[in-house]
Amino acid sequence: MTKTWEPMPKIVDHETRRRHIADAVHRVIDAKGMHSVSLREVAAEAGMSMGAVQHYFATKDEMLTLALQHLNTRITARVAAAAHDGTPFGLLRVALLELLPLDEERRFEARVGLAFLARSVVSEPLAALLRAGLPIVLDFYAGQLRAAQAAGQVAADVDAAKEADMLFALAQGLVNPVLIGHYTAADAEAIVDHQLGRLFGRRQPYRRGKTS
């Protein structure tokens, strides 16, 4: 008996579909603001049906949580890819600069990240997600400083945990001034290099350029 040919069922990569939706959330936030994020708006931006988006997310908060996770993953992956210099100094420098809006990709991420930060004030799930990520970042900074201390590159009496807090605060404090043009990208890099130079005994005087 001859079998009737049947088409193979289409294989859907669900993780890729989730990332696609998360990217659409980011674009909606950047273009129209956090208040404009809805299942309908995101579906239109992603080129998907409402039903397809609802297959993955029942609520706006679920969608926002995934989108924030995806944003963090993007930044982490880029830091790892950019970390060509495996020394503590090089790794710290890359990790700090990748948080700053020094090119269009990072400016986009910074704008979206600030929108998530503002939303987290009234959204405990987002706030919890942001809190959960902070110890990982701070432990990485402190770990690199301790490795530098073991190699004799940073003074033994430096409190690695406190300096990690200060490095994180420095990076966060530069985001807004760079976005609005108070500091140039070159200024921000010079500030980071000055602070790391202080810790690693590499004197790099900070010279601020002119803002536009």
N, C-alpha and C positions, 0 to 999 in steps of 0.2 A: 504493500500500500504506500503510495507516495505521500510524504508529509508536506503539509502546507507550510510555506515559509512565513515565519513571524519575525517582525523586527525586534532587535534586542532592546530591552528597556534602557532608557537614557540614565546614565549613572550621574548622579548629582554629588558634587563635592561640597558637602555642607559647610565645612570650615571656610572654603573659598567664598561661598555664598555669604556667610556671616561677615567676613572681612569686607566684601563688596558693600554690604549694607552699612557697616560701620564707617567706611569711607564716605558713603553718601550722607550719613549723619554729620560727619565733620564738615562736609561742603555746605550743607544747609546751615549749620551753626555759623560758619564763617561768612556766608553770604547774607543771611537773614536774621541771625541771632538765635539764641537758645529757645526763646519763646515760640519760634516758628517750627520747632521740631515736632512732628506728629507722624503717625504711621503713614498717613496719606501723603504728606509732603516728602517723606523719605522714600516712599515707594516710587513716587514720580521722579525724584532725583536719581534713584538707582535703576530706573527703567524696568521696574517690576510691578506686578499687580499687588494690590492691598493684601489679597489672600496669601500671596507668596511670602510677603514680609511677616504677616501674622502667623505663618507656619513656624517662624523662628522666635517671634516676640509677641507676647500678649499685651504688653503695656509699654508706654513711653519710657518708664523708668528702667525696665529690662533692657530696652534698646540703648539707652544712654549708658548703662553700666557696661555693656559689651563694647560700646564705642570708646569709652574711657580706657578700658583694658587694652583695646587695640591701639590706641594712641600711645600708651606706655610701652607696648611691645614694639611699635615702630621705632621709638626713640632708643630703646635698649638695643635693638638689632643694629641700628646705625652706629651706636657707640662701639659695639663689638666689632663691626666691620671697619671702623675708622682707627681702631687701636693698633696701629702698625708698630708703634714704639712700645715695647713691652715693659719698659721701666716704670716704676711707681710715678715718677714725675710725668712721663708721657701719658700714662693711663689716666691720671688725675686731670691733666690738661684737656685731653679729649673729652672725658666725661663731663667736665664743666662747660666747655665750649659748645658741646652738642645740645645743651639745655638752652642756649641763648639764640635769639632771633637774628642770626648773622647772615642768612640768605633767605630766599623766598620760601623754601620748604620749611625751614625752622621758624620763620615769621608766621607762616600759616599755622604751624603746630602751636606756637605760643599764643596766638589769638584764640584758637580753639581751646587750649588748655586753660586760659584765663576764664573763658566762659564756663568751663566745667568747675573751676574753683569757685566762681560766684554761685553757681547752682548748688554746690556742695554745702553751702551755708544753710540751705533749707532742705537738703536731701541727705538723710543719714546714710543710705546705701552708698552714695558717691563719696561722702565724707569718710566712711569706713574704708572704702577702696583706696582713697588717697592716703589715709593714715597707715594702711597696711604696707604701702610701698615705701614710705619714708625710712623705716629702719633698714631696709635693704640697701638703699642709696647711701645712708650714713655709714653703715657697716663696711660698704665697699670703700668709701673715702678713708675711713679710719684704718682699714686693713692695708691700704696702699701706704699710708703714713707709717704704720708699724713696720711694714716691709722695708721702707726707706730707712727707718731707724736701725733695723737689724743690719742693713748694708752700710751704715755710717753716713747716710746722705742727709738725714734729718737729726737734729739734736735729741739726745736720749731723754731730756727733761720735757720735751714737748708732749702735751696731753693730746693724744691722737683723737680721742672722742670729741673733745671740745673744739679742736681745730676742724674736725669734720663738720660739726654744726656750723662753724663760721664759714666754711667753704660753701656749704649748701645755701646759707643765708646770703652770701655774696652773689651767687648765681641767680637766686630768686630775685634779689634786689636789683639786678641789672636788667631784667626782662622788660619791665615797663619803660624805663628811660631809653632803652635801645629802640623799642617799638615806636615811641613818639619822636625819636630823633634827637633826644637830648645828648645821648652818646652815639657815636658812630660804631660800626662793627670793629674798626681798628682800636677805638677807645676801649671797648669791652675786652678785647683780647689783651690789650696792654694792662688793664686792671687785673685780669686773671693772672697774667704772667708776673705782675708785680707781687701779688699775694703768694703765689707759688714760689717765686724767687725768695721771698722772705723766709718761707718755711725750709726751703732747700739750700739756703745760703748762696743763692745765685742773684747777685745784685742786678736788678733790671729796673732802673728808675722809670717811673710812670710819667709819660709826657702826653697830655691830652691834646688831641687835634681840635680843629675848629668844627663846630656843628654847622650844618647847612641852614 
